[in-house]
Amino acid sequence: MLTQIASDLRERFDFAALWFHKKCEPDANSLLDEHAIVDLTDDETRAVKILETLRDTIDAIPPSLIKRDGETSRRYAGIV
């Protein structure tokens, strides 16, 4: 169970970081030049770095905290 929760956290952090990068890709249907490159803002770049740091440090989370988080998630699963 602990491995599954840690893996799920990694995946969520990766997905969130990817979301920022995907929004910078040019949209083929947009009115912008298809070769236009949209960069991340400074705030978005910081957010991506935070997400990547969180992902990379999941192994440092004490197993007792992961276990407690899993129990809390099951208890309140219907609320969110």
C-alpha positions in Angstrom: 0.0 0.0 0.0 2.8 2.5 0.9 4.5 1.9 -2.4 1.3 2.5 -4.3 0.7 5.8 -2.5 4.2 7.0 -3.2 3.9 6.0 -6.8 0.6 7.8 -7.0 2.1 10.9 -5.6 5.0 10.8 -8.1 2.5 10.4 -10.9 0.4 13.4 -9.7 3.5 15.7 -9.4 4.6 14.6 -12.9 1.2 15.3 -14.3 0.9 18.7 -12.7 4.4 19.7 -14.1 3.5 18.3 -17.5 0.3 20.5 -17.5 2.4 23.6 -17.3 4.6 22.4 -20.2 1.7 21.4 -22.3 0.0 24.8 -22.1 3.2 26.2 -23.7 2.9 24.1 -26.8 1.4 25.9 -29.8 -2.2 25.0 -30.6 -2.6 24.1 -34.3 -6.0 25.8 -34.3 -4.9 29.1 -32.7 -4.5 32.3 -34.6 -0.8 32.5 -33.5 1.9 31.6 -35.9 2.3 27.8 -35.6 6.0 28.2 -34.9 5.5 30.7 -32.1 7.0 29.5 -28.8 5.3 30.4 -25.6 7.6 30.3 -22.6 6.6 29.6 -19.0 6.3 32.7 -16.8 8.6 33.0 -13.8 5.9 31.9 -11.5 5.1 28.8 -13.6 8.8 27.9 -13.8 9.0 28.1 -10.0 5.9 26.0 -9.7 7.4 23.3 -12.0 10.6 23.3 -10.0 8.6 22.9 -6.8 6.6 20.0 -8.3 9.8 18.3 -9.5 11.4 18.7 -6.1 8.4 17.2 -4.4 8.4 14.3 -6.8 12.1 13.7 -6.2 11.8 13.8 -2.4 8.9 11.4 -1.9 11.3 8.7 -0.7 12.2 11.0 2.2 8.6 11.0 3.5 8.4 8.8 6.6 6.3 5.6 6.0 4.1 6.4 9.0 3.1 9.7 7.4 2.2 8.0 4.1 0.2 5.4 6.0 -1.7 8.1 7.9 -2.4 9.9 4.7 -3.7 6.8 3.1 -6.0 6.2 6.0 -7.3 9.8 5.9 -7.9 9.6 2.1 -10.0 6.5 2.5 -12.0 8.0 5.4 -12.9 11.1 3.4 -13.0 9.6 -0.1 -16.6 10.5 -0.7 -16.1 14.2 0.2 -13.7 15.2 -2.6 
